[in-house]
């Protein structure tokens, strides 16, 4: 999959439709977003994923109206937003910094947007009660932000954004400042909120685990371009490029030369068979660490030596050196009663089934 609109999804099913967006900075010398087209479905948890500087936050700001594109257009549920200021767009944004008002209580923070829109007092009170219950802050309405934890402040920011009933919620790395345990809890909370509310979330992160955990679909970005769009399983199992294969999870990247339709020779002379043909004569074979298996040194596989064993409770990762200096990581799940059965220096062989091999053109 690439930058094009989702196959089989009509324009009326798109919550956000970005068409050929380009945004440059520094007098046009830096292309932060480079001819990007994306179609995001209604009621979808969609994530823009990539390293720092890839353009994902700029994309979000173009949809929100905080930046203006050089070329291209943005539509939300069929409404063209070009030229509209942020406050007139049917979207709301949650920022990494929370941006809650320190002098206002939880209830006052949540009510702020509704008061700016001059909604009736009774309606505001009902909505504040609804939002505090939704984000599990009932009973804390009178507290100020300095009396709340980081996770609670983030919930206030979410409730304030959702109180205005946006058609699309934009989230710019909102969990980055939280510790690991709280971050994991909030990932599940965000997914619950999105499913319960049934609105579109567009989430920005550089954390591939976070993206895989929450997203219905992911757009992987690099240098202002979208390299691949797909479900977490599609992105992980069928990466479309070397960058995506390397960026999403762990993988072994093995340079190889084609010697048959589905057969390839590695730099060390070993041969691997793939379930797919791929394209090109010189390729890179991508093999996930959990998809290969350890076999006896005299077994059917690529011979090698154990360099390091890393036991992490649920899994054990073996760092291996194969012939001709090739390195390979292999991960095994630790089942009940299992023990680490190899040590540094042990001779082994690695069996790689054809279905585990992804063929990527160089």
ZILIN-V406836 format. One record per backbone hydrogen bond with DSSP energy under -0.5 kcal/mol. CO is the residue of the C=O (numbers start at 1). NH is the residue of the N-H. If there is no record, write none. Layout:
CO;NH / CO;NH
//
This chain:
6;9 / 8;10 / 10;13 / 11;14 / 13;42 / 15;77 / 16;40 / 17;19 / 17;75 / 18;20 / 18;38 / 19;73 / 21;36 / 22;70 / 22;71 / 23;32 / 23;33 / 25;29 / 25;30 / 26;29 / 29;31 / 30;25 / 30;32 / 33;23 / 33;35 / 36;21 / 38;18 / 38;40 / 40;15 / 40;16 / 41;44 / 44;46 / 44;201 / 45;216 / 45;217 / 46;203 / 47;49 / 47;219 / 48;205 / 49;221 / 51;54 / 54;224 / 55;59 / 56;60 / 57;61 / 58;62 / 59;63 / 60;64 / 61;65 / 61;66 / 61;67 / 71;22 / 73;19 / 74;81 / 74;82 / 75;17 / 76;79 / 78;80 / 79;76 / 81;84 / 85;88 / 86;89 / 89;91 / 90;167 / 90;168 / 92;170 / 94;172 / 95;98 / 97;99 / 100;102 / 101;104 / 104;145 / 105;109 / 106;110 / 107;111 / 108;112 / 109;112 / 111;115 / 112;116 / 113;117 / 114;119 / 115;118 / 120;124 / 121;125 / 122;126 / 123;127 / 124;128 / 125;129 / 126;130 / 127;131 / 128;132 / 129;133 / 130;134 / 131;135 / 132;137 / 132;138 / 133;136 / 137;140 / 140;143 / 141;107 / 143;106 / 144;147 / 145;148 / 149;153 / 150;154 / 151;155 / 152;156 / 153;157 / 154;158 / 155;159 / 156;160 / 157;161 / 158;162 / 159;163 / 160;164 / 161;166 / 162;165 / 167;200 / 168;92 / 168;170 / 169;202 / 170;94 / 170;172 / 171;173 / 171;204 / 173;176 / 175;178 / 179;183 / 180;184 / 181;185 / 182;186 / 183;187 / 184;188 / 185;189 / 186;190 / 187;191 / 188;192 / 189;193 / 190;194 / 191;195 / 192;196 / 193;197 / 194;198 / 194;199 / 200;169 / 201;46 / 201;203 / 202;171 / 203;48 / 204;173 / 205;50 / 206;208 / 207;211 / 208;212 / 209;213 / 210;214 / 211;215 / 217;47 / 218;220 / 218;230 / 219;49 / 219;221 / 220;227 / 220;228 / 222;225 / 224;34 / 225;222 / 225;227 / 228;220 / 230;218 / 231;235 / 232;236 / 233;237 / 234;238 / 241;245 / 242;246 / 243;247 / 244;248 / 247;249 / 251;253 / 252;254 / 252;287 / 253;255 / 254;285 / 255;267 / 256;283 / 257;265 / 262;274 / 263;259 / 263;260 / 264;272 / 265;257 / 266;269 / 270;266 / 272;264 / 281;258 / 281;283 / 282;362 / 283;256 / 284;286 / 284;360 / 285;254 / 285;287 / 286;358 / 287;252 / 288;291 / 288;292 / 289;292 / 289;331 / 291;353 / 293;351 / 295;349 / 296;299 / 299;301 / 301;303 / 302;350 / 303;323 / 304;348 / 305;321 / 306;345 / 308;319 / 309;311 / 310;312 / 310;317 / 312;314 / 314;334 / 315;312 / 316;332 / 317;310 / 317;319 / 318;320 / 318;330 / 319;307 / 319;308 / 320;322 / 320;328 / 321;305 / 322;325 / 323;326 / 326;322 / 328;320 / 330;318 / 332;316 / 333;335 / 335;338 / 339;341 / 343;346 / 346;306 / 348;304 / 349;295 / 349;351 / 350;302 / 350;352 / 351;293 / 351;353 / 353;356 / 354;275 / 354;357 / 356;288 / 356;358 / 357;359 / 358;286 / 358;360 / 360;284
//
